[in-house]
Amino acid sequence: MTTPDHDDLQARAKDYVEHLPAETALGNADPAGGSTDDPELYDENAEGRKQQ
């Protein structure tokens, strides 16, 4: 088996990174797929809990 050269490794790494989801490429992947909830509802619930 031959050792891959630098250019080949660089091309394969670039291809790999280009096909990653944006969340994974940024380092904050959410395995559950994220939330589609309205962020305003989350903020309102948080404020309600602070008042209690």
C-alpha positions as CSV (number, residue, x, y, z in Angstrom):
1,M,0.0,0.0,0.0
2,T,1.3,3.4,-0.9
3,T,1.3,6.4,1.3
4,P,-1.0,9.2,0.0
5,D,0.7,12.4,-1.0
6,H,0.0,15.7,0.6
7,D,-2.2,17.0,-2.3
8,D,-4.3,13.9,-2.2
9,L,-4.9,14.1,1.5
10,Q,-5.7,17.8,1.3
11,A,-8.2,17.2,-1.5
12,R,-9.9,14.4,0.4
13,A,-10.1,16.5,3.6
14,K,-11.6,19.5,1.7
15,D,-14.2,17.2,0.1
16,Y,-15.1,15.7,3.5
17,V,-15.5,19.1,5.2
18,E,-17.5,20.5,2.3
19,H,-20.1,17.7,2.8
20,L,-20.5,18.1,6.6
21,P,-23.7,19.8,7.9
22,A,-23.0,23.4,8.9
23,E,-23.6,22.6,12.6
24,T,-21.0,19.8,12.6
25,A,-18.4,22.0,10.7
26,L,-18.8,24.7,13.4
27,G,-18.4,22.1,16.1
28,N,-21.8,22.3,17.8
29,A,-23.7,19.4,16.2
30,D,-27.1,18.6,17.6
31,P,-27.7,14.9,17.2
32,A,-31.4,15.3,17.8
33,G,-31.6,17.6,14.8
34,G,-32.3,20.9,16.5
35,S,-35.5,22.5,17.4
36,T,-38.1,24.1,15.2
37,D,-39.9,25.7,18.1
38,D,-40.5,29.4,18.2
39,P,-37.7,31.1,20.2
40,E,-40.1,33.7,21.6
41,L,-42.0,31.0,23.4
42,Y,-38.8,29.8,25.0
43,D,-38.0,33.3,26.1
44,E,-41.4,33.8,27.6
45,N,-41.2,30.5,29.5
46,A,-37.8,31.5,30.9
47,E,-39.1,34.9,32.1
48,G,-42.1,33.2,33.7
49,R,-39.8,30.9,35.7
50,K,-37.6,33.8,36.9
51,Q,-40.7,35.5,38.3
52,Q,-41.7,32.5,40.4
